[in-house]
Amino acid sequence: VQLQASGGGLVQAGGSLRLSCAASGSRFSLYAMGWYRQAPGKQRGLVALMTRAGSTTYADSVEGRFTISRDNAKNTVYLQMNSLKPEDTAVYYCNAGLPGQVIGDWGQGTQVTVSS
């Protein structure tokens, strides 16, 4: 599965961004889809996950501020990020499959920078 994340940018604290991730292939609706992020000097970690049934899981640090959604007709998963904080600054990636069992290429990700 090839994935292309986009929508990152520079935003002030308290602002919002919406990330998009377009996936290749015809089996998109069968996959769990997740958003991950990696800040400088830190390991990449899960931010949000949506199963193929629509169940969602969020990292504690983003619960209530971020919302993951998907459009299976467009092979796209989204991450709406509100009330952004400087600590949300990272490169954001998307991938298919459950954490630890991802099946796509990580790609370049999309940079999100939140200024204070």
C-alpha beads as a LAMMPS data file, in Angstrom:
LAMMPS data file: protein, C-alpha beads

116 atoms
115 bonds

1 atom types
1 bond types

-500.0 500.0 xlo xhi
-500.0 500.0 ylo yhi
-500.0 500.0 zlo zhi

Masses

1 110.0

Atoms # bond

1 1 1 0.000 0.000 0.000
2 1 1 1.345 3.367 -0.974
3 1 1 0.349 6.343 1.122
4 1 1 0.660 10.086 0.674
5 1 1 0.145 12.333 3.649
6 1 1 -0.503 16.041 3.170
7 1 1 -1.957 19.095 4.849
8 1 1 0.750 19.961 7.310
9 1 1 2.068 23.436 7.889
10 1 1 2.915 26.146 10.368
11 1 1 0.159 27.204 12.744
12 1 1 -0.047 29.170 15.966
13 1 1 -0.930 27.487 19.228
14 1 1 -4.672 27.098 19.506
15 1 1 -5.089 26.785 15.766
16 1 1 -6.308 23.921 13.616
17 1 1 -5.093 21.816 10.728
18 1 1 -6.613 18.996 8.749
19 1 1 -4.309 16.293 7.462
20 1 1 -5.187 13.979 4.601
21 1 1 -3.745 10.637 3.602
22 1 1 -4.487 9.138 0.217
23 1 1 -3.930 5.406 -0.174
24 1 1 -3.461 3.299 -3.258
25 1 1 -5.196 0.030 -4.015
26 1 1 -8.678 -1.382 -3.896
27 1 1 -8.652 -2.860 -0.400
28 1 1 -8.581 0.399 1.564
29 1 1 -11.891 -0.251 3.276
30 1 1 -10.549 -3.520 4.696
31 1 1 -7.684 -1.884 6.579
32 1 1 -7.438 -0.201 9.906
33 1 1 -5.873 3.205 9.274
34 1 1 -3.673 5.092 11.657
35 1 1 -1.963 8.413 12.072
36 1 1 1.448 8.483 13.728
37 1 1 3.908 11.219 14.540
38 1 1 7.593 11.580 15.214
39 1 1 9.093 14.592 16.922
40 1 1 12.834 15.305 16.751
41 1 1 14.751 12.934 18.972
42 1 1 11.710 10.817 19.734
43 1 1 10.311 7.568 18.446
44 1 1 7.370 7.466 16.115
45 1 1 4.164 6.811 17.990
46 1 1 0.485 6.288 17.355
47 1 1 -1.726 9.365 17.407
48 1 1 -5.057 7.996 16.237
49 1 1 -6.421 4.782 14.805
50 1 1 -9.667 3.902 13.062
51 1 1 -10.543 0.270 12.452
52 1 1 -12.378 -0.863 9.362
53 1 1 -15.502 -1.041 11.511
54 1 1 -15.121 2.587 12.487
55 1 1 -13.895 2.209 16.056
56 1 1 -11.377 4.844 17.083
57 1 1 -8.472 5.046 19.506
58 1 1 -6.472 8.134 20.421
59 1 1 -3.268 8.834 22.245
60 1 1 -4.006 10.378 25.628
61 1 1 -2.182 13.552 24.614
62 1 1 -4.600 14.270 21.741
63 1 1 -7.857 12.869 23.105
64 1 1 -10.614 15.446 22.720
65 1 1 -8.577 17.633 20.345
66 1 1 -7.944 15.386 17.337
67 1 1 -10.477 13.459 15.278
68 1 1 -9.718 10.710 12.794
69 1 1 -12.131 9.968 9.964
70 1 1 -12.087 8.121 6.687
71 1 1 -13.775 8.206 3.306
72 1 1 -13.571 4.734 1.805
73 1 1 -14.925 5.948 -1.538
74 1 1 -11.918 8.247 -1.830
75 1 1 -9.354 5.889 -0.242
76 1 1 -8.542 8.696 2.153
77 1 1 -8.141 9.057 5.893
78 1 1 -8.176 12.415 7.653
79 1 1 -6.933 13.841 10.913
80 1 1 -8.649 16.979 12.142
81 1 1 -6.410 18.656 14.681
82 1 1 -7.845 21.386 16.878
83 1 1 -6.451 23.346 19.818
84 1 1 -2.946 22.625 18.632
85 1 1 -0.073 22.903 21.084
86 1 1 3.656 23.380 20.512
87 1 1 4.190 19.806 21.705
88 1 1 2.156 18.599 18.720
89 1 1 5.025 19.671 16.481
90 1 1 6.209 16.606 14.573
91 1 1 6.249 14.856 11.244
92 1 1 2.907 13.113 10.831
93 1 1 2.584 9.846 8.963
94 1 1 -0.278 7.581 8.062
95 1 1 -0.260 3.850 7.585
96 1 1 -2.565 0.905 7.023
97 1 1 -2.980 -1.980 9.395
98 1 1 -2.858 -2.265 13.145
99 1 1 0.034 -0.742 15.111
100 1 1 3.017 -3.035 14.949
101 1 1 1.557 -4.718 11.883
102 1 1 1.482 -1.858 9.403
103 1 1 1.650 -2.814 5.768
104 1 1 2.377 0.424 3.946
105 1 1 5.459 2.444 3.221
106 1 1 5.951 5.268 5.708
107 1 1 6.840 7.802 3.044
108 1 1 7.869 11.381 3.766
109 1 1 5.023 12.267 6.081
110 1 1 3.847 15.837 6.501
111 1 1 5.430 18.372 8.845
112 1 1 3.277 20.080 11.443
113 1 1 4.833 22.959 13.321
114 1 1 2.959 24.730 16.104
115 1 1 4.390 28.006 17.296
116 1 1 3.814 29.354 20.783

Bonds

1 1 1 2
2 1 2 3
3 1 3 4
4 1 4 5
5 1 5 6
6 1 6 7
7 1 7 8
8 1 8 9
9 1 9 10
10 1 10 11
11 1 11 12
12 1 12 13
13 1 13 14
14 1 14 15
15 1 15 16
16 1 16 17
17 1 17 18
18 1 18 19
19 1 19 20
20 1 20 21
21 1 21 22
22 1 22 23
23 1 23 24
24 1 24 25
25 1 25 26
26 1 26 27
27 1 27 28
28 1 28 29
29 1 29 30
30 1 30 31
31 1 31 32
32 1 32 33
33 1 33 34
34 1 34 35
35 1 35 36
36 1 36 37
37 1 37 38
38 1 38 39
39 1 39 40
40 1 40 41
41 1 41 42
42 1 42 43
43 1 43 44
44 1 44 45
45 1 45 46
46 1 46 47
47 1 47 48
48 1 48 49
49 1 49 50
50 1 50 51
51 1 51 52
52 1 52 53
53 1 53 54
54 1 54 55
55 1 55 56
56 1 56 57
57 1 57 58
58 1 58 59
59 1 59 60
60 1 60 61
61 1 61 62
62 1 62 63
63 1 63 64
64 1 64 65
65 1 65 66
66 1 66 67
67 1 67 68
68 1 68 69
69 1 69 70
70 1 70 71
71 1 71 72
72 1 72 73
73 1 73 74
74 1 74 75
75 1 75 76
76 1 76 77
77 1 77 78
78 1 78 79
79 1 79 80
80 1 80 81
81 1 81 82
82 1 82 83
83 1 83 84
84 1 84 85
85 1 85 86
86 1 86 87
87 1 87 88
88 1 88 89
89 1 89 90
90 1 90 91
91 1 91 92
92 1 92 93
93 1 93 94
94 1 94 95
95 1 95 96
96 1 96 97
97 1 97 98
98 1 98 99
99 1 99 100
100 1 100 101
101 1 101 102
102 1 102 103
103 1 103 104
104 1 104 105
105 1 105 106
106 1 106 107
107 1 107 108
108 1 108 109
109 1 109 110
110 1 110 111
111 1 111 112
112 1 112 113
113 1 113 114
114 1 114 115
115 1 115 116
